[in-house]
Structure formats: C-alpha cells, structure tokens
Amino acid sequence: MSGQSQLRLRFRRLLGDYAVCRLAPEAAIPPWATRGEFFSVTRTADEFSIVCSLANVPPGIKAESPWVCLQLEGPFAFEQVGILASFISPLAARGVSIFAISTFDTDCVLVKKESLPQALDAVREAGHALVSE
C-alpha cells in the first residue's frame, strides 16, 4: 500500500467508559487497575500511567475521564506502516483529541466520550468500518 488513504480498517468500540490515570513514578501497580476487559499500565522514569475502566478508579486518583476505546481489528504485521496514522489523521483533522495504545497485534485509540459522535463520523468518512458495539 502506497498511502495512508488506501488503508481501510475495521474497528470496534469496547464496552464501558475508561479513565487515563497518573500515579507517582515509583507507585506499585494497584489491584483496581488490572480489573476488566481492557487495561494498560505504562511506566517511564517520570511517570506512571494507567488506562482502565472508569468504574475501577478510586476517589483521589488523578485521572482524565470519561474516554471510550476504539480497538482496531488486527493483527497487524510490524512491517505494515501507516496503520495508526490512517485512523488518527481524520480525527486530528476534526480536532478530536486521542490517547493511543499499541499492543503486539493491534492499536487502541481512546477518544473523549463527548467527542465520540464526531470521531465516528470522521473515521467512517475516511473509509474505516465499525464492526460491532
């Protein structure tokens, strides 16, 4: 495939609302973070981020929410280029903020819940297909 515009991806919306949380860099992984169908834990020298079900987040945790998760239907080969770009470029063009997470086989794109209608319109207009909700 020679250009991003030629990619036609299939995706699904994961059930529920999600939160993007920030903990201290040295914090242990809390048990509430790893409950549910989808979660992500990422640590750098400067921060510790958790994406998990909004319902799991206890009071007092620094978090941005609510987000919805759009999961691209993979698997994708590591050599395949432009996958994430083809999905998020239409979102950027519409001013939709995203939080992206990649796994071994696929990509997940979180969008703020209030932006979901315009996000779905943007990716559908770009030729991507919602396969289930």
N, C-alpha and C positions, 0 to 999 in steps of 0.2 A: 504494500500500500504506500502510495507516494505522498499522501497528505492527510492531515488530521480530519478534514471534512469528509473523507471517504469512509471513516470508521462509523459503523452503526452498531451501537452497543445495546445490550439488554440489561435491565436492572430491576431490582425490587426494593420496595420500602420495608425495612424491618419494623416490626410492631413496637409500639411504645414511644415514649419520649426519652431523650438522653441528655446528660449533663457532661460538660467538659470541666473537670476539676483540677485545681492546682494545690499540691501539698508541698511541704518542705522537701528539699532535695534528699535529705537523709531519712525521710519517713519510711516506715515499713509499709508493705502492701496491706491495706486494711481488708478485712474479710468482706465488707459490704461492696467493695469494688469489683469482685470477681463473681458476683451472682448474676444470672441471667443469660440470655441467648448470645449477647454481644457485649464485649468489653475490651478495652485496650489499656495497657499500662506502659508508659514510656518514661524513662529516667535519663536525664543528662546531668552534667556536673552542676548545672544552675537551677534545675527544676525537676519536678516530678508531676507528670500529668496522667490523669485517669479519665477515660471516657467510659461511662456506664449508664445503666438505667437511672433516670431521674428519681424514680421511686426509692432507689437504694441509698441516695445521698443523705447523710445525717445533717441536722442543723449545725451551722457554724463552719461548714466547709466552703472555701472559696470556690464558686462554680458559676459558669455561664450556662443558661438553660432557658427554655427548652429547645433542643435540637431534634431533628428527625434524621434517620440514617438511610441513605440510598446506597445499596450494595450492587456493584457491577457484577454481572454474571460471568464468571471466569470458568476455568483457569486461563490465565494469560501467560505466555512464554516470556521469560525475562528479556529475550531479544526483540520482542514486539514493542515498538516505540509509539508514543503519542496517545496511548490509551487514556490516561488520566487527563491529559491536555484536551482531548477531544470532548470529554464530558464536562470539564470545568470552564472551558473557554466561553461557551454560551452563557454560563452562569455569571462569569465576570462581566460579560457584555451587558447583562441586565442589572449589574450592581448587586448580585446576590453573594453574600459572604459565605465562605465554606470552611470546613475543617476536614482535611483529608487524612485517611489512614490506609496504609497499604499492608497487605499480608503477603504470604508466599504466592497465593493463587489469584488474588483479586485486589480491588480497591473499594473502599467505602468512603462516601462523601456525605458529610453531615452538613445540613443547612438549617438555619433558624426556622422554627416551626411557622412563624408568621410569614416567612418568605417562600414556603412550600408551593403555593399555587403558581407564583411567577417562576420558580425553579423548574417545576414540572413542565410548564409551557415552554420554557427556554430549551430544555433538553429534548423534548418531543419535537419541537421545530427544527432542531439540529439533526433529527433522524433517529434518536435513541428511543427505545421502547420500554415502557413499564410493563413487566410481565405478571406481577401479582402484587397485591397489597395486603 
